[in-house]
Amino acid sequence: MSTAFSRRFITLVEQFAGGNKRQFAELTGKSPSHIYRICQGLGRPSMTYLEHLYGLFAIDLNWLLTGVQASEPHRQHSQDDLLVVPKLDVEASAGFGAVNGAEDITEQFALNKRWLQSQLGVHSERLAFVSVRGDSMLPTLQHGDMVLVDMSQQQPSKSGVYIIQTQDGLMAKRLQQKSDHIAVISDNDDYPSWQITSDNAEQHGVAGRIVWCGRSL
């Protein structure tokens, strides 16, 4: 049954995920069923989850919990506070490469710029969400994870997990810059590592660095 709290929570889902409860669940690291229960008034979020929402969106927790604005003036979000990040209709394989359709935008999410800068160290606005397919990056990435890609980081100057474009499609791989090549590493030892060298560099481009991962629990 609908409650005053659930209606306020639905407002958050509408504001930050366009009303898509499944996408809000992925974005905030919960299962869709958990979000559905809260929206239906059948459950309440834990304090840990509320703290996570505050860090992610800088929401007014007093308003969410009680319906009353905080006693101290709460800084309302303006267009300048939020960055609208698209989710692309493409899969980055954590196996041997796969592309699912064209790179159309399927959803959009509004992320707090302060959270991006303070928690992720991201100052670029060239960001996109993509889904991960396969198991070669286990345990770091799992099949179905939604990852946030900073597309301004296309030079693997520091070790990290990146999205790379290959002739077989997009891949999520750990990259390490060496003196004469880039090591392409699968965290799952069942998959071989390989190299990007001057001989094959034209066939392999770095699309961006993965800076955040979300999954349903």
CYANA upper distance limits for C-alpha pairs under 8 A (distance plus 0.5 A):
  1 MET  CA     40 GLN  CA      5.93
  1 MET  CA     41 GLY  CA      5.72
  1 MET  CA     42 LEU  CA      7.29
  2 SER  CA      6 SER  CA      6.57
  2 SER  CA      7 ARG  CA      7.31
  2 SER  CA     39 CYS  CA      7.81
  2 SER  CA     40 GLN  CA      5.81
  2 SER  CA     41 GLY  CA      5.45
  3 THR  CA      7 ARG  CA      6.71
  3 THR  CA     40 GLN  CA      8.18
  3 THR  CA     41 GLY  CA      5.93
  4 ALA  CA      8 ARG  CA      6.89
  4 ALA  CA     67 GLY  CA      8.31
  5 PHE  CA      9 PHE  CA      6.66
  5 PHE  CA     41 GLY  CA      7.95
  5 PHE  CA     64 LEU  CA      7.21
  5 PHE  CA     65 LEU  CA      7.03
  5 PHE  CA     66 THR  CA      8.03
  5 PHE  CA     67 GLY  CA      8.10
  6 SER  CA     10 ILE  CA      6.59
  6 SER  CA     38 ILE  CA      6.45
  6 SER  CA     39 CYS  CA      5.28
  6 SER  CA     40 GLN  CA      6.86
  6 SER  CA     41 GLY  CA      5.71
  7 ARG  CA     11 THR  CA      6.91
  7 ARG  CA     39 CYS  CA      7.35
  8 ARG  CA     12 LEU  CA      7.29
  8 ARG  CA     64 LEU  CA      6.56
  8 ARG  CA     67 GLY  CA      8.15
  9 PHE  CA     13 VAL  CA      7.09
  9 PHE  CA     38 ILE  CA      8.03
  9 PHE  CA     39 CYS  CA      6.96
  9 PHE  CA     64 LEU  CA      7.36
 10 ILE  CA     14 GLU  CA      6.69
 10 ILE  CA     19 GLY  CA      7.87
 10 ILE  CA     39 CYS  CA      6.35
 11 THR  CA     15 GLN  CA      6.59
 12 LEU  CA     16 PHE  CA      6.50
 12 LEU  CA     17 ALA  CA      8.44
 13 VAL  CA     17 ALA  CA      5.84
 13 VAL  CA     18 GLY  CA      7.05
 13 VAL  CA     19 GLY  CA      5.50
 13 VAL  CA     20 ASN  CA      7.24
 13 VAL  CA     21 LYS  CA      6.92
 13 VAL  CA     24 PHE  CA      6.70
 14 GLU  CA     18 GLY  CA      4.95
 14 GLU  CA     19 GLY  CA      4.26
 14 GLU  CA     20 ASN  CA      7.63
 15 GLN  CA     19 GLY  CA      7.64
 15 GLN  CA    110 ALA  CA      8.06
 16 PHE  CA     24 PHE  CA      7.88
 16 PHE  CA    109 PHE  CA      6.01
 16 PHE  CA    110 ALA  CA      5.54
 16 PHE  CA    111 LEU  CA      7.85
 17 ALA  CA     21 LYS  CA      7.86
 17 ALA  CA     23 GLN  CA      6.89
 17 ALA  CA     24 PHE  CA      5.98
 17 ALA  CA    107 GLU  CA      8.19
 17 ALA  CA    108 GLN  CA      7.16
 17 ALA  CA    109 PHE  CA      5.70
 17 ALA  CA    110 ALA  CA      7.61
 18 GLY  CA    107 GLU  CA      8.36
 18 GLY  CA    108 GLN  CA      7.84
 18 GLY  CA    109 PHE  CA      7.95
 19 GLY  CA     24 PHE  CA      8.49
 20 ASN  CA     24 PHE  CA      6.72
 21 LYS  CA     25 ALA  CA      6.60
 21 LYS  CA     32 PRO  CA      7.06
 21 LYS  CA     35 ILE  CA      6.95
 21 LYS  CA     36 TYR  CA      7.36
 22 ARG  CA     26 GLU  CA      6.90
 22 ARG  CA     31 SER  CA      8.29
 22 ARG  CA     32 PRO  CA      5.46
 22 ARG  CA     35 ILE  CA      8.21
 23 GLN  CA     27 LEU  CA      6.57
 24 PHE  CA     28 THR  CA      6.62
 24 PHE  CA     35 ILE  CA      8.38
 25 ALA  CA     29 GLY  CA      6.33
 25 ALA  CA     30 LYS  CA      5.28
 25 ALA  CA     31 SER  CA      6.13
 25 ALA  CA     32 PRO  CA      5.75
 25 ALA  CA     34 HIS  CA      8.41
 25 ALA  CA     35 ILE  CA      6.71
 25 ALA  CA    216 SER  CA      7.17
 26 GLU  CA     30 LYS  CA      6.71
 26 GLU  CA     31 SER  CA      7.65
 26 GLU  CA     32 PRO  CA      8.12
 26 GLU  CA    146 MET  CA      7.40
 26 GLU  CA    214 GLY  CA      6.24
 26 GLU  CA    215 ARG  CA      5.81
 26 GLU  CA    216 SER  CA      6.13
 27 LEU  CA    146 MET  CA      8.18
 27 LEU  CA    214 GLY  CA      6.31
 27 LEU  CA    215 ARG  CA      8.02
 28 THR  CA     52 HIS  CA      8.21
 28 THR  CA     53 LEU  CA      7.73
 28 THR  CA    214 GLY  CA      7.33
 29 GLY  CA    214 GLY  CA      5.82
 29 GLY  CA    215 ARG  CA      5.60
 29 GLY  CA    216 SER  CA      5.73
 29 GLY  CA    217 LEU  CA      7.16
 30 LYS  CA     34 HIS  CA      7.03
 30 LYS  CA     35 ILE  CA      7.63
 30 LYS  CA    215 ARG  CA      7.50
 30 LYS  CA    216 SER  CA      5.19
 30 LYS  CA    217 LEU  CA      5.83
 31 SER  CA     35 ILE  CA      7.22
 31 SER  CA    215 ARG  CA      8.44
 31 SER  CA    216 SER  CA      4.87
 31 SER  CA    217 LEU  CA      5.68
 32 PRO  CA     36 TYR  CA      6.63
 32 PRO  CA    216 SER  CA      7.75
 33 SER  CA     37 ARG  CA      6.66
 34 HIS  CA     38 ILE  CA      6.97
 34 HIS  CA     43 GLY  CA      8.32
 35 ILE  CA     39 CYS  CA      6.70
 36 TYR  CA     40 GLN  CA      6.59
 37 ARG  CA     41 GLY  CA      6.70
 37 ARG  CA     42 LEU  CA      5.42
 37 ARG  CA     43 GLY  CA      5.91
 38 ILE  CA     42 LEU  CA      6.19
 38 ILE  CA     43 GLY  CA      5.19
 38 ILE  CA     44 ARG  CA      6.15
 38 ILE  CA     45 PRO  CA      7.66
 45 PRO  CA     49 TYR  CA      6.57
 45 PRO  CA     50 LEU  CA      7.06
 46 SER  CA     50 LEU  CA      6.80
 47 MET  CA     51 GLU  CA      6.62
 48 THR  CA     52 HIS  CA      6.77
 49 TYR  CA     53 LEU  CA      6.73
 50 LEU  CA     54 TYR  CA      6.71
 50 LEU  CA     61 LEU  CA      8.02
 51 GLU  CA     55 GLY  CA      6.72
 52 HIS  CA     56 LEU  CA      6.60
 53 LEU  CA     57 PHE  CA      6.34
 53 LEU  CA     58 ALA  CA      7.62
 53 LEU  CA     59 ILE  CA      7.53
 54 TYR  CA     58 ALA  CA      4.90
 54 TYR  CA     59 ILE  CA      5.67
 54 TYR  CA     60 ASP  CA      8.03
 54 TYR  CA     61 LEU  CA      7.66
 55 GLY  CA    115 TRP  CA      6.76
 56 LEU  CA    111 LEU  CA      7.51
 56 LEU  CA    112 ASN  CA      6.92
 56 LEU  CA    115 TRP  CA      6.31
 57 PHE  CA    111 LEU  CA      6.82
 57 PHE  CA    112 ASN  CA      5.67
 57 PHE  CA    115 TRP  CA      7.77
 58 ALA  CA    112 ASN  CA      7.51
 58 ALA  CA    115 TRP  CA      8.41
 60 ASP  CA     64 LEU  CA      6.90
 60 ASP  CA     69 GLN  CA      7.76
 60 ASP  CA     70 ALA  CA      7.53
 60 ASP  CA     74 HIS  CA      7.41
 61 LEU  CA     65 LEU  CA      6.54
 62 ASN  CA     66 THR  CA      6.35
 62 ASN  CA     67 GLY  CA      7.54
 62 ASN  CA     68 VAL  CA      6.85
 62 ASN  CA     69 GLN  CA      6.68
 62 ASN  CA     70 ALA  CA      5.99
 63 TRP  CA     67 GLY  CA      4.81
 63 TRP  CA     68 VAL  CA      5.13
 63 TRP  CA     69 GLN  CA      5.33
 63 TRP  CA     70 ALA  CA      7.06
 64 LEU  CA     68 VAL  CA      8.40
 69 GLN  CA     74 HIS  CA      7.95
 70 ALA  CA     74 HIS  CA      6.79
 77 HIS  CA     81 ASP  CA      6.21
 77 HIS  CA     82 LEU  CA      7.67
 78 SER  CA     82 LEU  CA      7.47
 79 GLN  CA     83 LEU  CA      8.32
 81 ASP  CA    112 ASN  CA      6.52
 81 ASP  CA    113 LYS  CA      6.35
 81 ASP  CA    114 ARG  CA      8.02
 82 LEU  CA    110 ALA  CA      6.23
 82 LEU  CA    111 LEU  CA      5.86
 82 LEU  CA    112 ASN  CA      5.21
 82 LEU  CA    113 LYS  CA      6.12
 83 LEU  CA    109 PHE  CA      8.48
 83 LEU  CA    110 ALA  CA      5.92
 83 LEU  CA    111 LEU  CA      5.73
 83 LEU  CA    112 ASN  CA      6.87
 83 LEU  CA    113 LYS  CA      6.68
 83 LEU  CA    125 GLU  CA      7.70
 84 VAL  CA    108 GLN  CA      6.81
 84 VAL  CA    109 PHE  CA      5.94
 84 VAL  CA    110 ALA  CA      4.89
 84 VAL  CA    111 LEU  CA      6.87
 85 VAL  CA    108 GLN  CA      6.03
 85 VAL  CA    109 PHE  CA      5.67
 85 VAL  CA    110 ALA  CA      6.71
 85 VAL  CA    111 LEU  CA      7.64
 85 VAL  CA    127 LEU  CA      6.54
 85 VAL  CA    128 ALA  CA      6.09
 85 VAL  CA    129 PHE  CA      7.68
 86 PRO  CA    105 ILE  CA      6.48
 86 PRO  CA    106 THR  CA      7.91
 86 PRO  CA    107 GLU  CA      6.41
 86 PRO  CA    108 GLN  CA      4.79
 86 PRO  CA    109 PHE  CA      6.81
 86 PRO  CA    127 LEU  CA      8.09
 86 PRO  CA    128 ALA  CA      5.76
 86 PRO  CA    129 PHE  CA      6.69
 87 LYS  CA    105 ILE  CA      6.12
 87 LYS  CA    106 THR  CA      6.25
 87 LYS  CA    107 GLU  CA      5.72
 87 LYS  CA    108 GLN  CA      6.35
 87 LYS  CA    109 PHE  CA      8.21
 87 LYS  CA    128 ALA  CA      6.22
 87 LYS  CA    129 PHE  CA      4.85
 87 LYS  CA    130 VAL  CA      6.33
 88 LEU  CA    103 GLU  CA      5.92
 88 LEU  CA    104 ASP  CA      6.01
 88 LEU  CA    105 ILE  CA      5.09
 88 LEU  CA    106 THR  CA      6.39
 88 LEU  CA    107 GLU  CA      8.04
 88 LEU  CA    128 ALA  CA      7.36
 88 LEU  CA    129 PHE  CA      6.68
 88 LEU  CA    130 VAL  CA      6.11
 89 ASP  CA    100 ASN  CA      7.37
 89 ASP  CA    101 GLY  CA      7.00
 89 ASP  CA    102 ALA  CA      6.82
 89 ASP  CA    103 GLU  CA      5.60
 89 ASP  CA    104 ASP  CA      5.63
 89 ASP  CA    105 ILE  CA      6.38
 89 ASP  CA    106 THR  CA      6.31
 89 ASP  CA    130 VAL  CA      7.75
 90 VAL  CA     99 VAL  CA      6.25
 90 VAL  CA    100 ASN  CA      5.46
 90 VAL  CA    101 GLY  CA      6.66
 90 VAL  CA    102 ALA  CA      7.06
 90 VAL  CA    103 GLU  CA      6.13
 90 VAL  CA    104 ASP  CA      8.27
 90 VAL  CA    130 VAL  CA      6.69
 90 VAL  CA    131 SER  CA      7.35
 91 GLU  CA     98 ALA  CA      6.95
 91 GLU  CA     99 VAL  CA      5.87
 91 GLU  CA    100 ASN  CA      6.09
 91 GLU  CA    130 VAL  CA      6.62
 91 GLU  CA    131 SER  CA      5.48
 91 GLU  CA    132 VAL  CA      6.08
 91 GLU  CA    133 ARG  CA      6.70
 91 GLU  CA    170 LEU  CA      7.57
 92 ALA  CA     97 GLY  CA      7.45
 92 ALA  CA     98 ALA  CA      6.87
 92 ALA  CA     99 VAL  CA      7.23
 92 ALA  CA    130 VAL  CA      7.35
 92 ALA  CA    131 SER  CA      6.67
 92 ALA  CA    132 VAL  CA      5.42
 92 ALA  CA    133 ARG  CA      6.53
 92 ALA  CA    163 ILE  CA      7.50
 92 ALA  CA    169 GLY  CA      8.06
 92 ALA  CA    170 LEU  CA      5.21
 92 ALA  CA    171 MET  CA      5.29
 92 ALA  CA    172 ALA  CA      6.27
 93 SER  CA     97 GLY  CA      5.21
 93 SER  CA     98 ALA  CA      5.77
 93 SER  CA     99 VAL  CA      8.13
 93 SER  CA    132 VAL  CA      6.14
 93 SER  CA    133 ARG  CA      4.97
 93 SER  CA    134 GLY  CA      6.18
 93 SER  CA    169 GLY  CA      8.32
 93 SER  CA    170 LEU  CA      6.58
 93 SER  CA    171 MET  CA      5.09
 93 SER  CA    172 ALA  CA      6.44
 94 ALA  CA    132 VAL  CA      6.90
 94 ALA  CA    133 ARG  CA      6.03
 94 ALA  CA    134 GLY  CA      5.15
 94 ALA  CA    135 ASP  CA      6.12
 94 ALA  CA    136 SER  CA      5.43
 94 ALA  CA    137 MET  CA      6.09
 94 ALA  CA    141 LEU  CA      8.33
 94 ALA  CA    143 HIS  CA      8.26
 94 ALA  CA    171 MET  CA      6.24
 94 ALA  CA    172 ALA  CA      5.63
 94 ALA  CA    173 LYS  CA      7.37
 94 ALA  CA    186 SER  CA      8.48
 95 GLY  CA    133 ARG  CA      7.66
 95 GLY  CA    134 GLY  CA      5.47
 95 GLY  CA    135 ASP  CA      6.56
 95 GLY  CA    136 SER  CA      5.48
 95 GLY  CA    137 MET  CA      8.23
 95 GLY  CA    171 MET  CA      7.74
 95 GLY  CA    191 TYR  CA      8.36
 96 PHE  CA    168 ASP  CA      7.92
 96 PHE  CA    171 MET  CA      7.73
 97 GLY  CA    166 THR  CA      8.12
 97 GLY  CA    168 ASP  CA      5.70
 97 GLY  CA    169 GLY  CA      5.51
 97 GLY  CA    170 LEU  CA      6.13
 97 GLY  CA    171 MET  CA      5.81
 98 ALA  CA    133 ARG  CA      8.30
 98 ALA  CA    168 ASP  CA      6.91
 98 ALA  CA    169 GLY  CA      5.47
 98 ALA  CA    170 LEU  CA      6.54
 98 ALA  CA    171 MET  CA      7.83
 99 VAL  CA    168 ASP  CA      8.49
 99 VAL  CA    169 GLY  CA      5.78
 99 VAL  CA    170 LEU  CA      6.75
111 LEU  CA    115 TRP  CA      8.20
111 LEU  CA    116 LEU  CA      7.97
112 ASN  CA    116 LEU  CA      6.96
113 LYS  CA    117 GLN  CA      6.69
114 ARG  CA    118 SER  CA      6.43
115 TRP  CA    119 GLN  CA      5.93
115 TRP  CA    120 LEU  CA      7.72
116 LEU  CA    120 LEU  CA      5.65
116 LEU  CA    121 GLY  CA      6.80
116 LEU  CA    122 VAL  CA      5.88
116 LEU  CA    123 HIS  CA      7.65
117 GLN  CA    121 GLY  CA      4.96
117 GLN  CA    122 VAL  CA      5.30
117 GLN  CA    123 HIS  CA      6.17
118 SER  CA    122 VAL  CA      8.35
120 LEU  CA    211 VAL  CA      7.09
120 LEU  CA    212 TRP  CA      7.97
122 VAL  CA    150 ASP  CA      8.08
122 VAL  CA    211 VAL  CA      8.46
124 SER  CA    150 ASP  CA      7.61
124 SER  CA    152 SER  CA      7.05
126 ARG  CA    150 ASP  CA      6.58
126 ARG  CA    151 MET  CA      5.90
126 ARG  CA    152 SER  CA      6.49
127 LEU  CA    148 LEU  CA      7.36
127 LEU  CA    149 VAL  CA      6.07
127 LEU  CA    150 ASP  CA      5.29
127 LEU  CA    151 MET  CA      6.29
127 LEU  CA    152 SER  CA      8.40
128 ALA  CA    148 LEU  CA      6.28
128 ALA  CA    149 VAL  CA      5.86
128 ALA  CA    150 ASP  CA      7.46
128 ALA  CA    151 MET  CA      8.04
129 PHE  CA    146 MET  CA      6.99
129 PHE  CA    147 VAL  CA      6.01
129 PHE  CA    148 LEU  CA      5.08
129 PHE  CA    149 VAL  CA      6.60
130 VAL  CA    146 MET  CA      6.27
130 VAL  CA    147 VAL  CA      6.13
130 VAL  CA    148 LEU  CA      7.26
130 VAL  CA    149 VAL  CA      8.00
131 SER  CA    144 GLY  CA      6.52
131 SER  CA    145 ASP  CA      6.24
131 SER  CA    146 MET  CA      5.04
131 SER  CA    147 VAL  CA      6.72
132 VAL  CA    141 LEU  CA      8.10
132 VAL  CA    142 GLN  CA      7.69
132 VAL  CA    143 HIS  CA      6.21
132 VAL  CA    144 GLY  CA      5.82
132 VAL  CA    145 ASP  CA      5.80
132 VAL  CA    146 MET  CA      6.81
132 VAL  CA    147 VAL  CA      7.72
132 VAL  CA    172 ALA  CA      7.87
133 ARG  CA    142 GLN  CA      8.09
133 ARG  CA    143 HIS  CA      5.28
133 ARG  CA    144 GLY  CA      6.39
133 ARG  CA    145 ASP  CA      8.26
134 GLY  CA    142 GLN  CA      7.62
134 GLY  CA    143 HIS  CA      5.54
135 ASP  CA    141 LEU  CA      7.95
135 ASP  CA    142 GLN  CA      6.54
135 ASP  CA    143 HIS  CA      6.49
135 ASP  CA    188 ASN  CA      7.81
136 SER  CA    186 SER  CA      6.14
136 SER  CA    187 ASP  CA      6.91
136 SER  CA    188 ASN  CA      5.39
136 SER  CA    189 ASP  CA      8.34
136 SER  CA    190 ASP  CA      7.84
136 SER  CA    191 TYR  CA      6.60
137 MET  CA    141 LEU  CA      5.70
137 MET  CA    142 GLN  CA      7.48
137 MET  CA    172 ALA  CA      8.00
137 MET  CA    173 LYS  CA      7.48
137 MET  CA    186 SER  CA      5.93
137 MET  CA    187 ASP  CA      5.17
137 MET  CA    188 ASN  CA      5.81
138 LEU  CA    142 GLN  CA      6.34
138 LEU  CA    187 ASP  CA      6.45
138 LEU  CA    188 ASN  CA      5.75
139 PRO  CA    187 ASP  CA      7.60
139 PRO  CA    188 ASN  CA      7.64
140 THR  CA    187 ASP  CA      7.59
141 LEU  CA    145 ASP  CA      7.13
141 LEU  CA    213 CYS  CA      8.30
144 GLY  CA    215 ARG  CA      7.85
145 ASP  CA    213 CYS  CA      7.11
145 ASP  CA    214 GLY  CA      6.39
145 ASP  CA    215 ARG  CA      5.57
146 MET  CA    213 CYS  CA      6.33
146 MET  CA    214 GLY  CA      5.74
146 MET  CA    215 ARG  CA      6.85
147 VAL  CA    210 ILE  CA      6.92
147 VAL  CA    211 VAL  CA      8.01
147 VAL  CA    212 TRP  CA      6.17
147 VAL  CA    213 CYS  CA      4.86
147 VAL  CA    214 GLY  CA      6.72
148 LEU  CA    210 ILE  CA      6.18
148 LEU  CA    211 VAL  CA      6.31
148 LEU  CA    212 TRP  CA      5.62
148 LEU  CA    213 CYS  CA      6.80
149 VAL  CA    162 TYR  CA      8.38
149 VAL  CA    163 ILE  CA      8.08
149 VAL  CA    208 GLY  CA      6.25
149 VAL  CA    209 ARG  CA      5.91
149 VAL  CA    210 ILE  CA      4.96
149 VAL  CA    211 VAL  CA      6.50
149 VAL  CA    212 TRP  CA      7.98
150 ASP  CA    208 GLY  CA      5.76
150 ASP  CA    209 ARG  CA      5.75
150 ASP  CA    210 ILE  CA      6.79
150 ASP  CA    211 VAL  CA      7.11
151 MET  CA    207 ALA  CA      6.39
151 MET  CA    208 GLY  CA      4.54
151 MET  CA    209 ARG  CA      7.03
152 SER  CA    208 GLY  CA      6.84
153 GLN  CA    207 ALA  CA      8.35
153 GLN  CA    208 GLY  CA      5.57
153 GLN  CA    209 ARG  CA      6.13
154 GLN  CA    206 VAL  CA      5.61
154 GLN  CA    207 ALA  CA      6.33
154 GLN  CA    208 GLY  CA      5.41
154 GLN  CA    209 ARG  CA      7.42
155 GLN  CA    206 VAL  CA      7.50
156 PRO  CA    160 GLY  CA      7.96
156 PRO  CA    175 LEU  CA      7.01
156 PRO  CA    176 GLN  CA      7.24
156 PRO  CA    177 GLN  CA      6.57
156 PRO  CA    206 VAL  CA      8.50
156 PRO  CA    209 ARG  CA      8.50
157 SER  CA    176 GLN  CA      8.33
157 SER  CA    177 GLN  CA      6.67
158 LYS  CA    176 GLN  CA      7.27
158 LYS  CA    177 GLN  CA      7.40
159 SER  CA    174 ARG  CA      7.61
159 SER  CA    175 LEU  CA      6.18
159 SER  CA    176 GLN  CA      5.26
159 SER  CA    177 GLN  CA      7.45
160 GLY  CA    174 ARG  CA      5.96
160 GLY  CA    175 LEU  CA      6.31
160 GLY  CA    176 GLN  CA      7.66
160 GLY  CA    209 ARG  CA      7.62
160 GLY  CA    210 ILE  CA      8.17
161 VAL  CA    172 ALA  CA      7.23
161 VAL  CA    173 LYS  CA      5.93
161 VAL  CA    174 ARG  CA      4.64
161 VAL  CA    175 LEU  CA      6.64
161 VAL  CA    209 ARG  CA      6.57
161 VAL  CA    210 ILE  CA      6.14
162 TYR  CA    172 ALA  CA      6.18
162 TYR  CA    173 LYS  CA      6.07
162 TYR  CA    174 ARG  CA      6.55
162 TYR  CA    175 LEU  CA      7.14
162 TYR  CA    206 VAL  CA      7.59
162 TYR  CA    207 ALA  CA      7.92
162 TYR  CA    208 GLY  CA      6.20
162 TYR  CA    209 ARG  CA      4.67
162 TYR  CA    210 ILE  CA      5.81
163 ILE  CA    170 LEU  CA      7.05
163 ILE  CA    171 MET  CA      6.03
163 ILE  CA    172 ALA  CA      5.12
163 ILE  CA    173 LYS  CA      6.98
163 ILE  CA    206 VAL  CA      6.67
163 ILE  CA    207 ALA  CA      5.89
163 ILE  CA    208 GLY  CA      5.98
163 ILE  CA    209 ARG  CA      6.68
163 ILE  CA    210 ILE  CA      7.43
164 ILE  CA    170 LEU  CA      6.14
164 ILE  CA    171 MET  CA      5.80
164 ILE  CA    172 ALA  CA      6.95
164 ILE  CA    173 LYS  CA      7.79
164 ILE  CA    204 HIS  CA      7.18
164 ILE  CA    205 GLY  CA      6.10
164 ILE  CA    206 VAL  CA      4.86
164 ILE  CA    207 ALA  CA      5.78
164 ILE  CA    208 GLY  CA      7.73
165 GLN  CA    169 GLY  CA      6.27
165 GLN  CA    170 LEU  CA      5.09
165 GLN  CA    171 MET  CA      6.95
165 GLN  CA    203 GLN  CA      8.36
165 GLN  CA    204 HIS  CA      6.01
165 GLN  CA    205 GLY  CA      5.56
165 GLN  CA    206 VAL  CA      6.67
165 GLN  CA    207 ALA  CA      6.94
166 THR  CA    170 LEU  CA      6.54
166 THR  CA    171 MET  CA      7.82
166 THR  CA    203 GLN  CA      6.47
166 THR  CA    204 HIS  CA      5.40
166 THR  CA    205 GLY  CA      7.40
167 GLN  CA    203 GLN  CA      6.86
167 GLN  CA    204 HIS  CA      7.94
173 LYS  CA    184 VAL  CA      6.71
173 LYS  CA    185 ILE  CA      6.40
173 LYS  CA    186 SER  CA      6.41
174 ARG  CA    183 ALA  CA      8.47
174 ARG  CA    184 VAL  CA      6.36
174 ARG  CA    185 ILE  CA      5.46
174 ARG  CA    186 SER  CA      6.85
174 ARG  CA    187 ASP  CA      7.86
175 LEU  CA    182 ILE  CA      6.96
175 LEU  CA    183 ALA  CA      6.07
175 LEU  CA    184 VAL  CA      5.46
175 LEU  CA    185 ILE  CA      6.72
176 GLN  CA    182 ILE  CA      6.12
176 GLN  CA    183 ALA  CA      5.56
176 GLN  CA    184 VAL  CA      7.38
176 GLN  CA    185 ILE  CA      8.47
177 GLN  CA    181 HIS  CA      7.04
177 GLN  CA    182 ILE  CA      5.16
177 GLN  CA    183 ALA  CA      6.94
178 LYS  CA    182 ILE  CA      6.06
178 LYS  CA    183 ALA  CA      7.48
180 ASP  CA    197 THR  CA      7.53
181 HIS  CA    195 GLN  CA      6.92
181 HIS  CA    196 ILE  CA      6.18
181 HIS  CA    197 THR  CA      5.30
181 HIS  CA    198 SER  CA      7.84
182 ILE  CA    195 GLN  CA      6.08
182 ILE  CA    196 ILE  CA      5.52
182 ILE  CA    197 THR  CA      7.15
183 ALA  CA    193 SER  CA      7.81
183 ALA  CA    194 TRP  CA      6.69
183 ALA  CA    195 GLN  CA      5.21
183 ALA  CA    196 ILE  CA      7.04
184 VAL  CA    193 SER  CA      6.12
184 VAL  CA    194 TRP  CA      5.70
184 VAL  CA    195 GLN  CA      5.92
184 VAL  CA    196 ILE  CA      7.59
185 ILE  CA    192 PRO  CA      7.93
185 ILE  CA    193 SER  CA      5.18
185 ILE  CA    194 TRP  CA      7.27
186 SER  CA    191 TYR  CA      6.53
186 SER  CA    192 PRO  CA      7.27
186 SER  CA    193 SER  CA      6.53
196 ILE  CA    200 ASN  CA      6.64
196 ILE  CA    201 ALA  CA      6.28
196 ILE  CA    204 HIS  CA      7.64
197 THR  CA    201 ALA  CA      6.13
200 ASN  CA    204 HIS  CA      7.38
201 ALA  CA    205 GLY  CA      7.68
